[in-house]
Amino acid sequence: MAAKQKRLTGEERRKEIIRSAMEVFARKGFSGSTTRKIAESAGISEAMIYSHFQNKEDLYAAIIDDKLKRNEQLFFPVEAVRNKDDQQVFSTIIRNFLHHHSGDTTFIRLLLFSALEGHDLARMFMKGPMTRFFTFLGDYIQQRCDDGAFRPVNPVMAARSLLAMAFYFVLLREIYVDPALESISLDETVDAIVSTFCEGVRTKP
């Protein structure tokens, strides 16, 4: 006799729906995805989806909230900021970004589809988590400029430039499969990005 399948709790079922929705959106985009396809991926009925989420917008918000809860602490190195440890601040952010997205591009693909299709999820993500992150990082960069450790730079541009290097590396290696980047290690990548950024912003003796 086959083992009886474990019945999921309401919270477990909700997480499974979120995971399935992310995978479907990342493969097919938003215009090509339906609640029926999400339900099939999760092995449930469409009605089950609507018992957990009022509408698609509610599901999109849940996807962002899920990513934020699991990853926010990775991108806010508060202790290093308090100590004004530039190397630790930037290395922590870049290492965690690369570690999280290398090998699993589901969320990046999802955001790309969302932006290209003019979908609300990308805007929701930018107005929420990304705005908080860039404000956090920009404030730190401005503080270091005020301290005289960094030359005068635009903190808005500088914060985005730092993350852009890591994002584009993941895009080239994981999405475009650039063969020139296949053998480069995580440590080497972090060091290259952080040293390049620091050389550009630090005050010259």
C-alpha positions in Angstrom: 0.0 0.0 0.0 1.4 3.4 -0.9 2.3 5.7 1.9 -0.4 8.3 2.7 0.6 11.7 1.4 1.2 14.2 4.2 -1.6 16.8 4.4 -0.2 20.3 4.2 -1.1 23.0 6.7 -2.6 26.2 5.5 0.7 28.0 5.8 2.6 25.2 4.0 0.0 25.3 1.2 0.3 29.0 0.9 4.1 28.7 0.5 3.7 26.0 -2.1 1.4 28.2 -4.1 3.9 31.1 -3.9 6.8 28.8 -5.0 4.8 27.4 -7.9 3.6 30.8 -9.0 7.2 32.1 -9.1 8.3 29.1 -11.2 5.5 29.5 -13.7 5.9 33.3 -14.0 9.7 32.8 -14.4 9.2 30.3 -17.3 6.2 31.8 -19.1 6.1 35.4 -18.1 3.0 37.1 -16.8 1.0 37.3 -20.0 1.5 33.6 -20.6 0.6 32.5 -17.1 -2.8 31.7 -15.7 -4.1 30.6 -12.3 -4.9 27.3 -14.0 -1.2 26.7 -14.9 -0.1 27.7 -11.4 -2.7 25.4 -9.9 -1.4 22.5 -12.1 2.2 23.2 -11.0 1.2 23.2 -7.4 -1.1 20.1 -7.8 -4.2 21.9 -6.6 -7.4 23.4 -7.9 -7.8 27.0 -9.0 -10.3 27.4 -6.2 -7.6 26.5 -3.7 -5.5 29.4 -4.9 -8.3 31.9 -4.4 -8.9 30.5 -0.9 -5.4 31.8 0.0 -5.2 34.9 -2.2 -8.0 37.3 -3.1 -6.7 38.0 -6.5 -3.5 38.0 -8.6 -2.3 41.3 -7.1 -2.5 39.7 -3.7 -0.4 36.8 -4.9 2.2 39.2 -6.4 2.4 41.0 -3.1 2.9 37.7 -1.3 5.8 36.8 -3.6 7.6 40.0 -2.8 6.9 39.6 0.9 8.2 36.0 0.9 11.4 37.1 -0.8 11.8 40.0 1.6 11.3 37.9 4.7 13.8 35.3 3.6 16.5 37.7 2.3 16.2 41.2 3.8 18.7 40.5 6.6 21.3 39.5 3.9 21.4 42.9 2.4 21.4 45.1 5.5 24.7 44.6 7.2 23.8 46.9 10.1 26.8 46.0 12.4 29.3 46.6 9.6 27.6 49.9 8.8 27.8 50.9 12.5 31.5 50.1 12.5 32.0 52.0 9.2 33.8 48.9 7.8 33.5 49.7 4.1 35.0 46.4 2.9 32.6 44.3 5.1 29.6 46.4 4.2 30.1 46.0 0.4 31.4 42.5 0.5 28.5 41.3 2.6 25.9 42.8 0.2 27.6 41.6 -3.0 28.5 38.1 -1.7 24.9 37.5 -0.5 23.5 38.7 -3.7 25.7 36.5 -5.8 25.3 33.5 -3.6 21.5 33.9 -3.6 21.0 34.3 -7.3 23.8 32.2 -8.8 22.3 28.9 -9.8 18.7 30.0 -9.1 17.6 32.7 -11.4 13.9 32.3 -10.8 13.3 35.6 -9.1 15.5 37.5 -11.5 13.7 36.0 -14.5 10.4 36.9 -12.9 11.4 40.5 -12.4 12.7 40.7 -16.0 9.5 39.4 -17.4 7.6 41.8 -15.2 9.5 44.8 -16.3 9.4 43.9 -20.0 5.7 43.2 -19.9 5.0 46.4 -18.0 3.6 44.3 -15.1 2.9 45.7 -11.6 5.2 43.3 -9.8 8.5 45.0 -10.9 7.1 48.4 -9.8 5.9 47.0 -6.5 9.4 45.5 -5.9 11.1 48.7 -6.8 8.8 50.9 -4.6 9.2 48.6 -1.6 12.2 46.4 -1.0 14.6 48.0 -3.5 13.8 51.5 -2.4 14.5 50.6 1.2 17.8 48.9 0.3 19.1 51.7 -1.9 18.2 54.2 0.8 20.1 52.2 3.3 23.1 51.8 1.1 23.0 55.4 -0.2 22.8 56.8 3.3 25.9 54.9 4.2 27.8 56.1 1.2 26.8 59.7 2.0 27.9 59.3 5.6 31.3 58.1 4.4 31.5 61.1 2.0 30.7 63.4 4.9 33.5 61.6 6.9 36.0 62.4 4.2 36.6 58.7 3.6 34.9 58.8 0.1 35.3 61.6 -2.4 32.1 63.5 -3.1 29.8 61.2 -5.2 26.1 61.0 -5.9 25.0 58.4 -3.3 21.9 57.5 -5.4 24.1 56.7 -8.4 26.8 55.0 -6.4 24.5 52.7 -4.5 22.9 51.5 -7.8 26.3 51.2 -9.5 27.6 48.8 -6.9 24.6 46.4 -7.2 24.6 46.8 -11.0 27.9 45.1 -11.2 26.7 42.1 -9.3 23.4 42.0 -11.2 25.0 42.1 -14.6 27.5 39.4 -13.6 24.6 37.1 -12.8 22.8 38.1 -15.9 25.8 37.3 -18.1 26.8 34.0 -16.4 23.4 32.6 -15.5 21.0 33.9 -18.2 23.3 34.5 -21.2 25.7 31.7 -20.2 28.9 33.7 -20.9 31.7 31.0 -21.2 34.3 33.6 -20.1 32.7 33.7 -16.6 32.2 30.0 -16.0 35.5 29.4 -14.1 35.4 32.6 -12.0 34.8 31.8 -8.3 32.5 33.6 -6.0 35.4 35.0 -3.9 37.1 36.3 -7.0 34.0 38.0 -8.2 33.2 39.6 -4.9 36.8 40.9 -4.6 36.7 42.3 -8.2 33.4 44.1 -7.7 34.2 45.5 -4.3 37.7 46.6 -5.0 36.6 48.3 -8.3 33.9 50.2 -6.5 36.1 51.2 -3.5 38.9 52.3 -5.8 36.4 54.6 -7.5 34.9 56.2 -4.4 37.7 56.3 -1.8 39.5 59.6 -1.2 43.0 59.5 -2.7 45.9 60.1 -0.2 
